[in-house]
Amino acid sequence: MKTNQTIGALFIVGAIALCIPYTMLTIIFEHPDILRQDTATVLIRFHDGGAVA
């Protein structure tokens, strides 16, 4: 029974851990709005190190 609880806790922690990078991507890189931008604009801004406006 203890093993099942450990596995369940690890699944919950893993799901939360996957949300952290996606949230950072959303905040920093304006995802998913960035998908609608022109490719050249995105690559130029990415190369410059700035956020896409």
N, CA, C and O atoms as a Maestro MAE file, in Angstrom:
{
 s_m_m2io_version
 :::
 2.0.0
}

f_m_ct {
 s_m_title
 :::
 protein
 m_atom[212] {
  # First column is atom index #
  i_m_mmod_type
  r_m_x_coord
  r_m_y_coord
  r_m_z_coord
  i_m_residue_number
  s_m_chain_name
  s_m_pdb_residue_name
  s_m_pdb_atom_name
  i_m_atomic_number
  :::
  1 25 0.822 -1.196 0.000 1 A "MET " " N  " 7
  2 3 0.000 0.000 0.000 1 A "MET " " CA " 6
  3 2 0.865 1.259 0.000 1 A "MET " " C  " 6
  4 15 0.518 2.252 -0.639 1 A "MET " " O  " 8
  5 25 1.966 1.221 0.700 2 A "LYS " " N  " 7
  6 3 2.860 2.372 0.762 2 A "LYS " " CA " 6
  7 2 3.440 2.689 -0.617 2 A "LYS " " C  " 6
  8 15 3.650 3.855 -0.951 2 A "LYS " " O  " 8
  9 25 3.697 1.656 -1.413 3 A "THR " " N  " 7
  10 3 4.243 1.857 -2.755 3 A "THR " " CA " 6
  11 2 3.245 2.598 -3.643 3 A "THR " " C  " 6
  12 15 3.632 3.477 -4.412 3 A "THR " " O  " 8
  13 25 1.968 2.247 -3.539 4 A "ASN " " N  " 7
  14 3 0.942 2.920 -4.335 4 A "ASN " " CA " 6
  15 2 0.839 4.400 -3.976 4 A "ASN " " C  " 6
  16 15 0.648 5.236 -4.859 4 A "ASN " " O  " 8
  17 25 0.962 4.726 -2.719 5 A "GLN " " N  " 7
  18 3 0.907 6.124 -2.297 5 A "GLN " " CA " 6
  19 2 2.118 6.895 -2.813 5 A "GLN " " C  " 6
  20 15 1.997 8.046 -3.233 5 A "GLN " " O  " 8
  21 25 3.274 6.260 -2.780 6 A "THR " " N  " 7
  22 3 4.496 6.902 -3.286 6 A "THR " " CA " 6
  23 2 4.384 7.158 -4.784 6 A "THR " " C  " 6
  24 15 4.725 8.243 -5.254 6 A "THR " " O  " 8
  25 25 3.912 6.177 -5.529 7 A "ILE " " N  " 7
  26 3 3.754 6.334 -6.975 7 A "ILE " " CA " 6
  27 2 2.734 7.427 -7.283 7 A "ILE " " C  " 6
  28 15 2.950 8.240 -8.182 7 A "ILE " " O  " 8
  29 25 1.637 7.454 -6.550 8 A "GLY " " N  " 7
  30 3 0.628 8.496 -6.749 8 A "GLY " " CA " 6
  31 2 1.177 9.877 -6.479 8 A "GLY " " C  " 6
  32 15 0.916 10.817 -7.230 8 A "GLY " " O  " 8
  33 25 1.938 10.003 -5.404 9 A "ALA " " N  " 7
  34 3 2.549 11.302 -5.081 9 A "ALA " " CA " 6
  35 2 3.532 11.722 -6.167 9 A "ALA " " C  " 6
  36 15 3.594 12.898 -6.526 9 A "ALA " " O  " 8
  37 25 4.298 10.772 -6.692 10 A "LEU " " N  " 7
  38 3 5.251 11.098 -7.757 10 A "LEU " " CA " 6
  39 2 4.541 11.532 -9.039 10 A "LEU " " C  " 6
  40 15 5.024 12.420 -9.742 10 A "LEU " " O  " 8
  41 25 3.407 10.916 -9.346 11 A "PHE " " N  " 7
  42 3 2.630 11.345 -10.515 11 A "PHE " " CA " 6
  43 2 2.133 12.776 -10.348 11 A "PHE " " C  " 6
  44 15 2.176 13.563 -11.294 11 A "PHE " " O  " 8
  45 25 1.667 13.115 -9.165 12 A "ILE " " N  " 7
  46 3 1.177 14.473 -8.910 12 A "ILE " " CA " 6
  47 2 2.312 15.473 -8.991 12 A "ILE " " C  " 6
  48 15 2.167 16.528 -9.609 12 A "ILE " " O  " 8
  49 25 3.438 15.156 -8.374 13 A "VAL " " N  " 7
  50 3 4.598 16.057 -8.413 13 A "VAL " " CA " 6
  51 2 5.099 16.200 -9.850 13 A "VAL " " C  " 6
  52 15 5.483 17.296 -10.258 13 A "VAL " " O  " 8
  53 25 5.103 15.120 -10.620 14 A "GLY " " N  " 7
  54 3 5.544 15.183 -12.011 14 A "GLY " " CA " 6
  55 2 4.639 16.060 -12.859 14 A "GLY " " C  " 6
  56 15 5.117 16.819 -13.703 14 A "GLY " " O  " 8
  57 25 3.325 15.958 -12.638 15 A "ALA " " N  " 7
  58 3 2.387 16.788 -13.395 15 A "ALA " " CA " 6
  59 2 2.590 18.267 -13.083 15 A "ALA " " C  " 6
  60 15 2.559 19.109 -13.980 15 A "ALA " " O  " 8
  61 25 2.796 18.572 -11.822 16 A "ILE " " N  " 7
  62 3 3.047 19.971 -11.431 16 A "ILE " " CA " 6
  63 2 4.384 20.443 -11.991 16 A "ILE " " C  " 6
  64 15 4.508 21.585 -12.433 16 A "ILE " " O  " 8
  65 25 5.377 19.570 -11.971 17 A "ALA " " N  " 7
  66 3 6.701 19.937 -12.489 17 A "ALA " " CA " 6
  67 2 6.655 20.225 -13.986 17 A "ALA " " C  " 6
  68 15 7.437 21.041 -14.473 17 A "ALA " " O  " 8
  69 25 5.766 19.582 -14.721 18 A "LEU " " N  " 7
  70 3 5.641 19.862 -16.151 18 A "LEU " " CA " 6
  71 2 4.957 21.196 -16.415 18 A "LEU " " C  " 6
  72 15 5.168 21.798 -17.468 18 A "LEU " " O  " 8
  73 25 4.153 21.660 -15.491 19 A "CYS " " N  " 7
  74 3 3.458 22.939 -15.669 19 A "CYS " " CA " 6
  75 2 4.392 24.134 -15.492 19 A "CYS " " C  " 6
  76 15 4.147 25.193 -16.069 19 A "CYS " " O  " 8
  77 25 5.436 23.984 -14.722 20 A "ILE " " N  " 7
  78 3 6.336 25.107 -14.432 20 A "ILE " " CA " 6
  79 2 7.031 25.616 -15.700 20 A "ILE " " C  " 6
  80 15 6.973 26.820 -15.952 20 A "ILE " " O  " 8
  81 25 7.686 24.775 -16.515 21 A "PRO " " N  " 7
  82 3 8.321 25.307 -17.730 21 A "PRO " " CA " 6
  83 2 7.322 25.908 -18.714 21 A "PRO " " C  " 6
  84 15 7.621 26.910 -19.364 21 A "PRO " " O  " 8
  85 25 6.136 25.304 -18.829 22 A "TYR " " N  " 7
  86 3 5.137 25.847 -19.740 22 A "TYR " " CA " 6
  87 2 4.668 27.221 -19.278 22 A "TYR " " C  " 6
  88 15 4.463 28.112 -20.103 22 A "TYR " " O  " 8
  89 25 4.498 27.401 -17.983 23 A "THR " " N  " 7
  90 3 4.109 28.702 -17.450 23 A "THR " " CA " 6
  91 2 5.201 29.731 -17.713 23 A "THR " " C  " 6
  92 15 4.904 30.868 -18.082 23 A "THR " " O  " 8
  93 25 6.446 29.350 -17.531 24 A "MET " " N  " 7
  94 3 7.555 30.267 -17.813 24 A "MET " " CA " 6
  95 2 7.582 30.627 -19.296 24 A "MET " " C  " 6
  96 15 7.815 31.785 -19.645 24 A "MET " " O  " 8
  97 25 7.347 29.652 -20.170 25 A "LEU " " N  " 7
  98 3 7.288 29.914 -21.602 25 A "LEU " " CA " 6
  99 2 6.174 30.889 -21.937 25 A "LEU " " C  " 6
  100 15 6.352 31.779 -22.769 25 A "LEU " " O  " 8
  101 25 5.042 30.728 -21.302 26 A "THR " " N  " 7
  102 3 3.907 31.615 -21.542 26 A "THR " " CA " 6
  103 2 4.221 33.039 -21.116 26 A "THR " " C  " 6
  104 15 3.881 33.986 -21.825 26 A "THR " " O  " 8
  105 25 4.855 33.199 -19.985 27 A "ILE " " N  " 7
  106 3 5.149 34.531 -19.456 27 A "ILE " " CA " 6
  107 2 6.267 35.211 -20.244 27 A "ILE " " C  " 6
  108 15 6.134 36.372 -20.631 27 A "ILE " " O  " 8
  109 25 7.347 34.510 -20.479 28 A "ILE " " N  " 7
  110 3 8.529 35.119 -21.087 28 A "ILE " " CA " 6
  111 2 8.391 35.285 -22.598 28 A "ILE " " C  " 6
  112 15 8.734 36.334 -23.142 28 A "ILE " " O  " 8
  113 25 7.893 34.258 -23.271 29 A "PHE " " N  " 7
  114 3 7.935 34.247 -24.729 29 A "PHE " " CA " 6
  115 2 6.564 34.471 -25.348 29 A "PHE " " C  " 6
  116 15 6.401 34.286 -26.554 29 A "PHE " " O  " 8
  117 25 5.571 34.866 -24.553 30 A "GLU " " N  " 7
  118 3 4.226 35.173 -25.026 30 A "GLU " " CA " 6
  119 2 3.610 34.017 -25.823 30 A "GLU " " C  " 6
  120 15 2.977 34.233 -26.857 30 A "GLU " " O  " 8
  121 25 3.799 32.825 -25.344 31 A "HIS " " N  " 7
  122 3 3.218 31.640 -25.978 31 A "HIS " " CA " 6
  123 2 1.755 31.569 -25.620 31 A "HIS " " C  " 6
  124 15 1.482 31.808 -24.444 31 A "HIS " " O  " 8
  125 25 0.806 31.288 -26.418 32 A "PRO " " N  " 7
  126 3 0.834 30.835 -27.809 32 A "PRO " " CA " 6
  127 2 0.725 31.962 -28.822 32 A "PRO " " C  " 6
  128 15 0.690 31.688 -30.022 32 A "PRO " " O  " 8
  129 25 0.671 33.220 -28.391 33 A "ASP " " N  " 7
  130 3 0.564 34.339 -29.337 33 A "ASP " " CA " 6
  131 2 1.759 34.398 -30.286 33 A "ASP " " C  " 6
  132 15 1.641 34.888 -31.410 33 A "ASP " " O  " 8
  133 25 2.906 33.899 -29.834 34 A "ILE " " N  " 7
  134 3 4.103 33.926 -30.671 34 A "ILE " " CA " 6
  135 2 3.917 33.071 -31.920 34 A "ILE " " C  " 6
  136 15 4.576 33.305 -32.934 34 A "ILE " " O  " 8
  137 25 3.035 32.093 -31.857 35 A "LEU " " N  " 7
  138 3 2.810 31.203 -32.996 35 A "LEU " " CA " 6
  139 2 2.139 31.922 -34.156 35 A "LEU " " C  " 6
  140 15 2.190 31.438 -35.286 35 A "LEU " " O  " 8
  141 25 1.521 33.050 -33.906 36 A "ARG " " N  " 7
  142 3 0.832 33.808 -34.948 36 A "ARG " " CA " 6
  143 2 1.718 34.885 -35.581 36 A "ARG " " C  " 6
  144 15 1.300 35.541 -36.534 36 A "ARG " " O  " 8
  145 25 2.917 35.071 -35.070 37 A "GLN " " N  " 7
  146 3 3.834 36.082 -35.588 37 A "GLN " " CA " 6
  147 2 4.544 35.560 -36.840 37 A "GLN " " C  " 6
  148 15 4.641 34.354 -37.064 37 A "GLN " " O  " 8
  149 25 5.037 36.504 -37.646 38 A "ASP " " N  " 7
  150 3 5.830 36.170 -38.815 38 A "ASP " " CA " 6
  151 2 7.135 35.522 -38.361 38 A "ASP " " C  " 6
  152 15 7.733 35.950 -37.374 38 A "ASP " " O  " 8
  153 25 7.570 34.504 -39.070 39 A "THR " " N  " 7
  154 3 8.773 33.759 -38.688 39 A "THR " " CA " 6
  155 2 10.002 34.656 -38.628 39 A "THR " " C  " 6
  156 15 10.800 34.555 -37.697 39 A "THR " " O  " 8
  157 25 10.155 35.521 -39.603 40 A "ALA " " N  " 7
  158 3 11.321 36.406 -39.623 40 A "ALA " " CA " 6
  159 2 11.339 37.317 -38.396 40 A "ALA " " C  " 6
  160 15 12.397 37.553 -37.814 40 A "ALA " " O  " 8
  161 25 10.185 37.823 -38.006 41 A "THR " " N  " 7
  162 3 10.104 38.691 -36.837 41 A "THR " " CA " 6
  163 2 10.493 37.937 -35.576 41 A "THR " " C  " 6
  164 15 11.236 38.451 -34.740 41 A "THR " " O  " 8
  165 25 9.993 36.730 -35.445 42 A "VAL " " N  " 7
  166 3 10.297 35.928 -34.257 42 A "VAL " " CA " 6
  167 2 11.784 35.608 -34.189 42 A "VAL " " C  " 6
  168 15 12.399 35.741 -33.132 42 A "VAL " " O  " 8
  169 25 12.365 35.189 -35.310 43 A "LEU " " N  " 7
  170 3 13.780 34.819 -35.297 43 A "LEU " " CA " 6
  171 2 14.692 36.010 -35.053 43 A "LEU " " C  " 6
  172 15 15.701 35.884 -34.359 43 A "LEU " " O  " 8
  173 25 14.353 37.159 -35.611 44 A "ILE " " N  " 7
  174 3 15.164 38.362 -35.373 44 A "ILE " " CA " 6
  175 2 15.120 38.749 -33.901 44 A "ILE " " C  " 6
  176 15 16.154 39.032 -33.296 44 A "ILE " " O  " 8
  177 25 13.917 38.760 -33.325 45 A "ARG " " N  " 7
  178 3 13.786 39.113 -31.910 45 A "ARG " " CA " 6
  179 2 14.459 38.087 -31.008 45 A "ARG " " C  " 6
  180 15 15.058 38.444 -29.994 45 A "ARG " " O  " 8
  181 25 14.360 36.803 -31.379 46 A "PHE " " N  " 7
  182 3 15.012 35.749 -30.617 46 A "PHE " " CA " 6
  183 2 16.525 35.932 -30.648 46 A "PHE " " C  " 6
  184 15 17.197 35.788 -29.627 46 A "PHE " " O  " 8
  185 25 17.054 36.249 -31.822 47 A "HIS " " N  " 7
  186 3 18.493 36.465 -31.954 47 A "HIS " " CA " 6
  187 2 18.938 37.674 -31.146 47 A "HIS " " C  " 6
  188 15 20.012 37.653 -30.545 47 A "HIS " " O  " 8
  189 25 18.126 38.727 -31.122 48 A "ASP " " N  " 7
  190 3 18.472 39.918 -30.356 48 A "ASP " " CA " 6
  191 2 18.314 39.702 -28.851 48 A "ASP " " C  " 6
  192 15 18.832 40.482 -28.053 48 A "ASP " " O  " 8
  193 25 17.605 38.655 -28.469 49 A "GLY " " N  " 7
  194 3 17.427 38.383 -27.051 49 A "GLY " " CA " 6
  195 2 16.276 39.132 -26.412 49 A "GLY " " C  " 6
  196 15 16.154 39.157 -25.187 49 A "GLY " " O  " 8
  197 25 15.443 39.734 -27.217 50 A "GLY " " N  " 7
  198 3 14.320 40.509 -26.688 50 A "GLY " " CA " 6
  199 2 13.011 39.758 -26.803 50 A "GLY " " C  " 6
  200 15 12.932 38.695 -27.419 50 A "GLY " " O  " 8
  201 25 12.000 40.326 -26.205 51 A "ALA " " N  " 7
  202 3 10.665 39.745 -26.289 51 A "ALA " " CA " 6
  203 2 10.003 40.193 -27.568 51 A "ALA " " C  " 6
  204 15 10.264 41.296 -28.049 51 A "ALA " " O  " 8
  205 25 9.161 39.367 -28.118 52 A "VAL " " N  " 7
  206 3 8.430 39.693 -29.334 52 A "VAL " " CA " 6
  207 2 7.234 40.546 -28.960 52 A "VAL " " C  " 6
  208 15 6.457 40.191 -28.073 52 A "VAL " " O  " 8
  209 25 7.090 41.680 -29.646 53 A "ALA " " N  " 7
  210 3 5.976 42.577 -29.336 53 A "ALA " " CA " 6
  211 2 4.833 42.391 -30.289 53 A "ALA " " C  " 6
  212 15 3.813 43.069 -30.169 53 A "ALA " " O  " 8
  :::
 }
 m_bond[211] {
  # First column is bond index #
  i_m_from
  i_m_to
  i_m_order
  :::
  1 1 2 1
  2 2 3 1
  3 3 4 2
  4 3 5 1
  5 5 6 1
  6 6 7 1
  7 7 8 2
  8 7 9 1
  9 9 10 1
  10 10 11 1
  11 11 12 2
  12 11 13 1
  13 13 14 1
  14 14 15 1
  15 15 16 2
  16 15 17 1
  17 17 18 1
  18 18 19 1
  19 19 20 2
  20 19 21 1
  21 21 22 1
  22 22 23 1
  23 23 24 2
  24 23 25 1
  25 25 26 1
  26 26 27 1
  27 27 28 2
  28 27 29 1
  29 29 30 1
  30 30 31 1
  31 31 32 2
  32 31 33 1
  33 33 34 1
  34 34 35 1
  35 35 36 2
  36 35 37 1
  37 37 38 1
  38 38 39 1
  39 39 40 2
  40 39 41 1
  41 41 42 1
  42 42 43 1
  43 43 44 2
  44 43 45 1
  45 45 46 1
  46 46 47 1
  47 47 48 2
  48 47 49 1
  49 49 50 1
  50 50 51 1
  51 51 52 2
  52 51 53 1
  53 53 54 1
  54 54 55 1
  55 55 56 2
  56 55 57 1
  57 57 58 1
  58 58 59 1
  59 59 60 2
  60 59 61 1
  61 61 62 1
  62 62 63 1
  63 63 64 2
  64 63 65 1
  65 65 66 1
  66 66 67 1
  67 67 68 2
  68 67 69 1
  69 69 70 1
  70 70 71 1
  71 71 72 2
  72 71 73 1
  73 73 74 1
  74 74 75 1
  75 75 76 2
  76 75 77 1
  77 77 78 1
  78 78 79 1
  79 79 80 2
  80 79 81 1
  81 81 82 1
  82 82 83 1
  83 83 84 2
  84 83 85 1
  85 85 86 1
  86 86 87 1
  87 87 88 2
  88 87 89 1
  89 89 90 1
  90 90 91 1
  91 91 92 2
  92 91 93 1
  93 93 94 1
  94 94 95 1
  95 95 96 2
  96 95 97 1
  97 97 98 1
  98 98 99 1
  99 99 100 2
  100 99 101 1
  101 101 102 1
  102 102 103 1
  103 103 104 2
  104 103 105 1
  105 105 106 1
  106 106 107 1
  107 107 108 2
  108 107 109 1
  109 109 110 1
  110 110 111 1
  111 111 112 2
  112 111 113 1
  113 113 114 1
  114 114 115 1
  115 115 116 2
  116 115 117 1
  117 117 118 1
  118 118 119 1
  119 119 120 2
  120 119 121 1
  121 121 122 1
  122 122 123 1
  123 123 124 2
  124 123 125 1
  125 125 126 1
  126 126 127 1
  127 127 128 2
  128 127 129 1
  129 129 130 1
  130 130 131 1
  131 131 132 2
  132 131 133 1
  133 133 134 1
  134 134 135 1
  135 135 136 2
  136 135 137 1
  137 137 138 1
  138 138 139 1
  139 139 140 2
  140 139 141 1
  141 141 142 1
  142 142 143 1
  143 143 144 2
  144 143 145 1
  145 145 146 1
  146 146 147 1
  147 147 148 2
  148 147 149 1
  149 149 150 1
  150 150 151 1
  151 151 152 2
  152 151 153 1
  153 153 154 1
  154 154 155 1
  155 155 156 2
  156 155 157 1
  157 157 158 1
  158 158 159 1
  159 159 160 2
  160 159 161 1
  161 161 162 1
  162 162 163 1
  163 163 164 2
  164 163 165 1
  165 165 166 1
  166 166 167 1
  167 167 168 2
  168 167 169 1
  169 169 170 1
  170 170 171 1
  171 171 172 2
  172 171 173 1
  173 173 174 1
  174 174 175 1
  175 175 176 2
  176 175 177 1
  177 177 178 1
  178 178 179 1
  179 179 180 2
  180 179 181 1
  181 181 182 1
  182 182 183 1
  183 183 184 2
  184 183 185 1
  185 185 186 1
  186 186 187 1
  187 187 188 2
  188 187 189 1
  189 189 190 1
  190 190 191 1
  191 191 192 2
  192 191 193 1
  193 193 194 1
  194 194 195 1
  195 195 196 2
  196 195 197 1
  197 197 198 1
  198 198 199 1
  199 199 200 2
  200 199 201 1
  201 201 202 1
  202 202 203 1
  203 203 204 2
  204 203 205 1
  205 205 206 1
  206 206 207 1
  207 207 208 2
  208 207 209 1
  209 209 210 1
  210 210 211 1
  211 211 212 2
  :::
 }
}
